[in-house]
Amino acid sequence: MTTTTDTHCPYCSLQCGMRLRTGGDPARAGAAGAPAEVLERPGFPVNRGALCGKGRSAPALLAPGARLTGPLLRDRPGGPLRSAGWTEALDRVAAGLAEVRERHGADAVGVFGGGGLTNEKAYLLGKFARVVLRTANIDYNGRFCMSSAAAAHRRAFGLDRGLPFPLADIPHTGCLILVGGNPAETMPPALRYFRELRENGGTLIVVDPRRTRTAAEADLHLQPRPGGDLALALGLLHLVIADGRVDEEFVAARTTGFDRARAAAMAHWPDRVERITGVPVARLRTAAELFGRAETGMVLTARGPEQQSKGTDTVGAWIDLCLATGKAGRPYSGYGCLTGQGNGQGGREHGQKADQLPGYRSIEDPQARAHVAGVWGVDPDELPGAGRSAYELLDGLGRPGGVRALLLAGSNPVVSAPNAAHVTARLRELDLLVVADPVLSETARLADVVLPVTQWAEEEGTTTNLEGRVILRRRALDPPEGVRSELRVLRGLAARLGVRRGFPEEAEEVFDELRRASAGGDADYSGISYRRIAAEDGVFWPCPDDAHPGTPRLFLERFATPDGRARFAGVTHRPAGEEPDRDYPLHLTTGRVLAQYQSGAQTRRVPELNAAAPGPFVELHPRLAARLAVAEGDLVAVTSRRGRAVAPARITDAIRPDTVFMPFHWPGAGRANTLTNPALDPVSRMPEFKLCAVRVEPAREAAQGPAPDAAQAPARGAAQAPAWGAARGTAQGPTRETAQEVAP
């Protein structure tokens, strides 16, 4: 007999609806021996049946050969991983955590989570850190995703939700500016909304240093230098003000702080913005006119402007453009963020983030602490305070005063963290590294204990998509016998560490507790239930009670600030954490490709996806390639102050001549995050993934000298040979590429 189950894709923040068929004729199962087949689910409103290649091939990861099916242990440092039973594995983890806590204190134990974990897992992981381990040091890789947008959103509107309106509103706006996003490759089913916008007579403006597949769909493509997004937003605001297109009535009635924002914008006149960004004045004027004259408009940002050391201010400047033109808090208008990870929204709402408790409450708010402690049955004074942000936590691993034992779930920082060789070295300095993952990722290969956990089709649980729509993943399959859910893992560890209550392993029971913990918070889920989600194709938060319809559109009557008014940021342009100079004269920017996802730990195990995107590359403009005497496919070395990556050249005029691009899905020699700069935004603590200074050389000549590492990199501006291929191969110091293969 065959069975069909309505569920959702495990990848990006669209959380596309799909239907899984299991059982029946094995010949009809998915590719590579997958035990399920994906069918369309046209009734789900987000994707209306459409799926990208990643979604269609997702069942391949459920096949036994693609995933872990039992715990692994390492008996001695540097020794191989071996198979083990669950009792031995959990005993080892609990004893190791307890020993480190006893010797070094509670904050020497840390937790690092992921934006792909369900709401139930994220919630219970945060509770485990604070109630069982009593540590302040918990954060997650969502800090690397949209934390700058979240900080700017809260600063302006008092509340952060990726999109304050449903995706279905996009086709009805008059003009949309998409900044630093490429949904044609990162979330292809969403591209139809942008196409429908243009079909309805609206205008699409794309801001990106590359002419991506999405930019090719635009009416106007602005191509600034990496790091120029803040100045570009201020330049457009300057022109809107100068052209008399400010909505004075809206500004007076629904905002505060415009005078400061106006003064900042007027200091960014068009010629100055052209010098900073490289965008011609004529194109700036066209963009300002298109957005300013439209009756309705939206600005959507993605990782391009956000993953910068000035990301919060950059997003704030784009929000200021919306506020000045009256394009916020009104139908078919507003600012939104295209969340990246599958549960990047819900993952930070319920306790994975270092400074937050469930319901998007501040961990430093006495009332918030009292409410959550009451749900958890503990004394509020027993809850720790705010811990270190993601990169700061990773940077401190194994150091005095830092985390010495780490429980890591749903993340692969060996590939995904900035300055990744340094982070890999820090992971190696831990007394205990425990990784919970469905696959043997690059980070899991470094672990002392690897715990194999269930996947999306083998469990129930909720996620919250980029619209703030809470959706339900249904269990379609039983997991292999040696695999357990993170909820069961946490229950077993909590019991071994002396806490035998409060850690259920049934997802719906965890969700019901989450509802109580979130009640009255900004992200109020108390009126959302599994039954409602299934009946309504998801429920938008906030939803404070069972009779509440949910909130698809925020801010239509008032903003979530104490006075109900939106706040202008009033920010000004400043340089990036690292600008090109004589020794490193080019910008590097990073991103994703269509067939891979995040660190690639999952998608690189799917033959269909690997065939479409088999490895890393370096995208170069033809003028730069000619100057380097590099042809298509030649190996080139990209060197920053942190290390060197080597990958084949891909030559295209779709990128600026002063910029190179690398996708970040691969480990090893072509690992883009070996190069990236961990400079942090002062508000969001977001690292500056999206730009750093590099030089590029033919790999055959760069091989004459190794790349500098984090400890031996020359000071900024130190004398070295010029790049562009004129004189090459003079970098000093050994590489810090320390990842190695560990046989299971």
N, C-alpha and C positions, 0 to 999 in steps of 0.2 A: 504494500500500500504506500502511496505517496502522501505527504503532508505538506501544506504550505503555511508559512508563518510570515506575518507582516512585521517588518523590523526596519532597521536603518543602517546605512553605510558606516563603516568604522573610521572613515578618514576625516575629511575637512569639516569646517563649521557649518556647511549647508545641512549636514546630517540628512542626506537625501533618503526618501522613503524607498524601500525595495521589498520584494517578496522572495523568500527562500523556499525552494522545493527540496525536500529530502525524501529518502526512501525510493522504492520503485526500482527501475532498471538501472544498474550501475553505469551502463554505457551512456546514460543521459546526465550523469553527474557532471560537476564542473571539471575544468582542466586540471591536469597534474594530480589526479586521484582525489580531488576535493569531494567531500561527502555531501555537498549541497550545490544547487544550481540557482543562479540569480534570475528572477523574473521581474518584469516591470510592475510598478505599483502606481498607476496613473492618477489615482485619487488623492495622493498626498500632495498638498498645495505647493510645497517649496520647489520640487523638481518636476512635478507633473509627469512622472515616469522616466524622465531622462536620467541617464547615468553616464559617468565617464569611464574610461578603461580601468581605472583603479577600483571603482565600485563594482564593475562587472566581474573583475577577476578576484575580488576579495576572498571568495571561498578557497582559493588555492592555499591560503595560509592555514586553513583548518586541516589540511592533509598531514598525516603523521610525519612525513619526511621533511616538512617545512618548519616544524616547531618542536619545542621541548616537551617531553612526556614524563619526566621525573626529575626530582631535585638533584643538584650536583654540589659536591663539597671539595674543598682543597685542604689536604691534610697538613701541608707545610708551605711557607712562603716560597713562591716560585715553582711549586710542584704542580702536577696536572690536576684538573678537575676530574672527579670520579662520581659515579652514580651512588645515590644514597636513598634511604627511605625518608618519609616525611617526619617521623618521630625524631630520628637522628638530626635531621636538618633543622627542625624548629628548636630542639634542645640546644643545638650549637648556636643558633642565633640568639636565643634568649639568654644563654649563659654569657655570650660575648657582649651583648648590650649591657647586662647587669654588671659585668666586670669593669667595663669602661666607665659606666656611671659611678660605680663605687670608687674607682681610683681617681677619676678626673672631674667628677661632678655631672649633674644632669645635662648641662649645655654642651658637654663633650659628645653627646649622642645627637645625631641629626637625622632628619627625614627629608628626602627630595622626591617630590611627586611629579605628575605629568598632566598636561592639558588634554590628554585623551582618556583619562580615567572618568568613569561615570560619576554623577553627583554623589551617589551613595559611597563609592570608594573614596572620593576626595573628602567627603564629610568625615568618614570613619578614620581616615588617615590623620586628619587634623586632630580629631578627638584622641586618637592613640598617642600622638606626639605630646599632647598637653595633659592628658589624664594619666596615662600609663608611664611614659618616659619622663614627663614633667620638664620637657625641654622647650626653649624658645626657638630653637633652630629648626624650623620647617619652612621650606619654600618649594617652588616648583618651576618647571620649564616654561610655564605660561608667563613668567616674568620676562622671558625673552620674546614674547609674542605681541601683546597689545597693552602692556602696562603703561606706556606713555600716553596712548589714547585714553586709557581708563583714568589716568591722573588728570588729563586735560578736560575730559568729560565731566568728572566730578567737580573740578574747579569752576567750570563754566555753568553747569546745570544742576550741580548738587547730587547727581546720580549718574552712574555709569551703566549703560547697557549698549552693547555693540551697535545695533541699529535701534533707534527709537521709533521705528516704523517697520511694517512688514516689507519684504522684498517686492511684494505685489504693488507697492506704491511707486516704485522706481519708474515704470513706463509712463506714469502720469505727470511727472515733473517736467518743468520747462527747460531746465539746463542742469546738467550734472557734471561736476568736476571730480574726476577720479585721480587721486594722488598716490603714486608709488604702488599701484596694485596691478596685477595681471590675471584677472579671473579667467581669461580664456585658457590659461594653463593651470592655474591653481584651484579653480572651482568651475569647470566648464559648464555645468548645467545652469549656472547663474548668468552666463553670457546672454541668454535669451532675453533677460530683463532689460539689458542695455540696448539690444537690437530693437526690442519693442518700443523703447523710449524714442529712438530715432524714427521708427515707423510711424509713431504718433505725432511727429513733428518737433520733438524735443532735440536738444543739442547735447552732444557728449564731448567733453574736453578731457583729455588724458595727459597727466603730468608724469613723465618717466624719462630717465637718461637713455633708455633703450626704446627703439621702435618695436615693441612687443606685438604679439598677436592681438592683444587688446587695443593697443595704440593704433594699430592698423584699421580698427573699426571706428575710430573717432572722427568727429568733424574737425577737431583741432588738436594737434599733438604739440605740447610744450616739452622741450628736451633740455632741462637744466643740468648743470654739473651736479654730481652727488653732493649733498649737503646744502644745496641752494634752495630747498623747498621753503624754508622760513622766510628768506628774503623775497622769494617769488610771491608768497601769500601777502606779505606786507606791500609789495609793489602793486598787486591787484587792488588791495584795499585803498592805497593811495589814489589810484586812478578812479575807483568808485566814488571816493570823496570828492576828488577834483571835478568829476563829471556831474556832480549833483545827484547821484543815484542812491544816496543814503535814505533809508526809510525812517525819517525823523520821528514820525508818530510811534512806530514800533520801538525805536530806541528809547524814546522818552517814557513809554508806558511799561515796557517789559524788560529793561536792561539797566545795568549800572556800569560805570567805568569807561564810558565811551570817550571822554575827553583825553584820557591817558592813551587809549588805543589810537585815537586820531593823531595825537602828537607823534606817536611811534611810527605810524604809517607815513606821515608827511616827511619824515626823515629818510624815507626810502623812495626817492623819486625815480622815474623810469630809467634814466641813463645809469644811475647807480645800480639799480637792480639788474640791468643788462650786463654790467661789468661783473657783478657777483655771480650771476646765474648762467650767463651765456645765452639767454633767451632774448631775441631781438625785441626792441621797444614796440615795433609794429604788432608783433604777436601778443605781447602783453596787453596792448590796447584792445586788440580783437577779443581776447579772453575776458577782459574786464567789461567790455560792452555786452558780450553775449550773456554773461552771468548777471550783470547789473540790470539789464532791460527785461529779463525773463520775469514773468509774474510769480513763478515758483522755481525753486532751485534746491539742489542738494550738493554737499561736498562729502565724499567718501574717502577716507585715508586707509592705507594698508601699511605694510612693514617699511616701505621706502622712507617716508618721513618720520616714522615712529622709532625705528631702530637706530637712533642717533643719540649722541650725548646731549642734544638739545631737543629731543623728540617731544617732550611735554610742551615746550614753548612753540615748537613748530605746529603741532596740532592745534594749540591755542590760537595761533595766528589764522589758521583756516577757519576755526570756529568764529573768530572775530569778523571774518568776511561774511559769514552767514548772518551773524547778528546785525551787522551794519546795514545789510540789504533787506532785513526783515524776513530772512529765509530760515526760520527756526520756530518751533512751537506752533506751526501752522500746517494744514494738510498739504501733503506732497512737497514738503520742504524740511530741511534740517541737516545736521551733521551726523554722520555715522562712521563706524569703523568696520572694515571687513575682517572679522576675526579669522585667525588661521586654523588653529587646532580644533579637533572635533568637539571638545568640551572646554575650549579656552574660556568661554563665558562662565559656565557653571563651575568650572574648576577653581576659579578664584573667589567665587561668591560664598563658599561654604567651609573655608578653613584651611586650605592648603597654603595660602599666602601668609608670609611671615607676620604681617601686621593686621590680619583680619580673622574674625570669628564668623560662624555661620550667619547667613542673612545679610552679608556684606557689612557686618558690624566691625567697628574699630576695636582692636584688642586692648587699647588703652582707655576706652570709654567705660567708666565704672558701671553705668547702667547696663551696657552691653555685656560686660563680664558677669554681672549678677544674673541677667536673664539666662545666658547660656549655661552658666554654672548650675543654675536651678534645674535646667533640663538634664544636665549630666549628673546631678546629684553630688556635686562637690562644692567645697568652699571657694568663693570667688578669689580669695587671697591665695589659693593654691595654684591658680592658673598662672603660667609664666607670662612675661610681657612680649613685646615684639622682638623677633630674632633678626638674623642677617638676611639680606636679599640674596637671590639665587647665586649670582657670580661671587659675591662676597663670601657666601657660605662655602662654595667650591674652592675659592682661592685660599681659604683658611684651613682646608682639610689637612690633618696631620701636623699642624703647627701648634706651638704653645698657645693655649687659650682658644683654639679652634676645635672643630668637630673631629673626633678620632674614631668614631664608629658611625657608619652611615647606612640607613635603610633607604634604598632607592627603588621607586616603582614607576613604570611607564615613561622612562626617559633614557636617553643615550648620549650623555654629555661628552663622551670621548669623540664623537663626531659633531655634535650640535652646539657645544659651548664655544664662546669666543676664546681666542688664545688657547686652542684645544690641546696642543702639546703640553702646555703648562698644566692645564686641568688634569690631563692624563697622569702626569707626574705626581700631582697632588693626590689623586685617587690611589696611587701606589703606596703612598705614605700612611694610609689608614691602618689602624689596628684591626679593623673589621669592616669589610664591604659586603653588603647583602643586596642582591638585585632580584626583584620580582619582575619577570618578563615572560611573554609567551615564546620568545625566540632567544637564541644565544647571540645577543647584540655584542658590539665591540666593547661596551661597558661591562656586560655580563661576563665576558671572557677574562676580565680582571678581578672578578669577585671571589670572595672566600666561600660564599654560599649563593647558589642560584636557585630561586624558587619558581617553578613553572606555573603560570597562572592562566586562567580561562580567557577566552577571546569573546568578542562581541556576539557571536551567534550561539554561544554556549552558556549564556547568563542573561538574567534580566537586570535592568537598570535604566536610569534616566540620564539624558544629557540635555544641555541647553544650547540651542543653535545660535547663530549670529544675530537673529532677530529677537532673542529673548524668549523663544518658543521652547517650552520644556516638552521633550518627546520621550518615547518609551521604546527601548530595545527589548525585543522578546526573545526568549530562549527557543531555538529551533533544533538544537542538537545536544546530546550529552557530551561532556568533555572526555578525553582519554582518562583512564583510571588513575594515572599518576599526576593529574593536574587538578589544582584547587583554585577557587576564587580568592582574590585578595581579601574579601570579607572574612572568609574562613581562616585565612592565614593570620589576619589581625586578631581574630578571636582566639586562635591557638597561642599566639605570642602573648596576648594580654593575660590569659590564664596562667601561663608559665611565669609571668612577671608579677603575679599576685592580684590581678584585677579580673574577677571571674564573671562579672555582670556588666551589661552595657555595651556588649560587642556582638550583636546578632549577626548571623551569616545569611539571613534571608533579606534580599534587597528591598522588598516592599516594607518590611519592618524597619529597616534603616531609614528609608525615605519618610515614613511616618514620624520618626523622631526628628529627622531633618526639618520637616514641616513645622514642628513645635519650636525647634531652635531658631528657625528663620522668622517666626511670627513677630510682626512689628518692626522688622528690619527693612532696610532699603530693598533688598531682594527677598520679598515676602512670598514664600511658597505655601503658606498655610492652607490656602483654599484649593491647592492642586492635589489630585490623587491619581493613582494609576488608572482608576476607572474613568475619570474625566479625560485624561490624556488620550486614552484609547478611543473614547467616544467623540472627541473634538479635534482629532489630528493635532494634538499638542495644545498647551495652554500657555499664554504669555504672562510672565510675571511683570509687576506685582499682582498677586491675586490673594487678597487677605482673608477670604472666607469662601465657604462652599457655594454661596449664592452669587459671588462676584464673577463677572464674565471674563476676567483677565484683561490685560492692558496691551493691546497690539500697538497703540500709538501713545507715546508719552508727551507731556509738556504742552498739550493743546490749550489748556486753561491756565496753567501756571508751571513754572519750573520748580525743581525740588529743593531750591535754596530756602533758607529761613524766611526771606521776604518775597519769595516767589519770582524774583527777577533773575535773569541770566547775567553772568558777570563777564565783561570783556577781559581778556588777558593782558592787553597792552604791552606786548613783548617786543623785543628788538633783535635784529640779526646778530649772530656771533659766529666765529669760525667753528669748524668741527674740532673734535678732540685731537685730530691729527690731519694736517693739511699737507699736500704734496710739496716737496722742496727739491733741491738740486740732486740729492742722493736717491730720493724716492719720488719721482716726478709725476706719477700717474695715480689716478683714483682706481681703487678696486671696489666694486659693488657685487653683492651676492644675491642669490635667489633660488627659485625652484624651477623645475621643468615639468612638463605635462605628465610624464609617465612615472615619476618618482614622488615620494612624499617624505618631508621632514628629513630625519637622519638616514632614511632608506632602510632601516632595520627590518621593516616588513616588506616594502615593495621590491627591494633587491633580491628577495627570495621568490619572486613571481616571474617565471620565465617569459611570459608575454610582455611584462613591463620592462624587464631587463633587455629584451630584444629591441624595444623601442628606444631605450635610453641606457646603453650599456656602461657608460662611465663618464667621468668628469671631462670638462673641456675649458678652455680659456677663450672667451669671445674678444676679438681684436678688430679694430677698424682697419680697412685696407691701407690707409696711410701709415699707421703704426706698424703694420705687418711689413710693408715695403721698407720702412726705415730699419727694421730689425732683420731684414732678409729672411723672413719666415713665410713659408707656404702653408696652405691648408693641410692640416693633419700633422705638421711638424710639432715635436715636443717643445714646449716653452716652459721656462721657470719663472714663477711669480714670487718675488721676495718682499717681505715686509720686515719691520723691526722685530718681529716675533718668530719668523721662520720662513720656510720656502715650500711651495707646492709646485708640482710638475704635472702638466696635462697637455693633450694635443690642442693645437690652435684651431679655432673656428673663426674664419674671416668673414666679416659682414659689415656693411655700411649702416646697419641698424643701431649701432652703438656710437657714442661720441669718440672722436680721436684721442681725447685725453683720459679715457676711461676703459677699463677692462672688466669683464663680468665672468664670474664662476658660479656654477650651481654648488650647493653645499651638501649633497646627499651621500657622498662617498668618503670612506676612510682612506688611510694610507697616503701614498705620495701625492695624490690629487685632492687631499682634504682642504677645502677652502678655509675652514675655520682654524687651520694652523696660522693663518695670516691675520685674522680679524682682531680688531682693537677692543679690549675690554673697558675702555673709558665709559663711565656711567653717567646717565642723566641724573642730575642732583635731586630730582623729585621722584621719578619712577624707578630709578636704579636700573634702567634698561641699558644694556651694553650697546656699543656703537657697531653693530654688525654691518650696517649698510654702507660704510665707507671707511677706508683707511688708505694710507699712502704706500705705494708699491713701486718697484721697478720690474721690468719684464725683459728677459733675455732668452735667446735660444738655449735650450737645455744643454746642448753639447758644449757650449762655452761656459754656461753657469756652473757646470760640473767641476770646473777647475778650482772652485772654492766653495766650501759649505756655507749654509745660511747661518745668520746669527740666531741665538736662542734668546729666551726671555731674560736670562740672567746676564748674557754677554752682549746684548744688542748695543750698538753705539748710541751715544746721545744724539738727540735730534739735531740735525745739521752738522754732525761730525763729518770730517773730510773723507770722502769715498769717491770711487769712480762714478762718472755720470752714467745714467741709464740710457735708454733708447738704443742700446746696442753699440754705442760709440766706443766704450771701453768696458769690458765685462769681466766677471769672475773674480772680484776682489773682496767679496764679503768675508768676514772673519768669524770664527767660532763654530762649534759643533751644533748640529741640529738637535732639537729637543723632541723629535718624533720618537716617542717611546712606546707606542701601542705595539703589542705583539700578539701573535696567535697562541692560544692556549688550548691544547687538545682536551676535549671533554672526557 
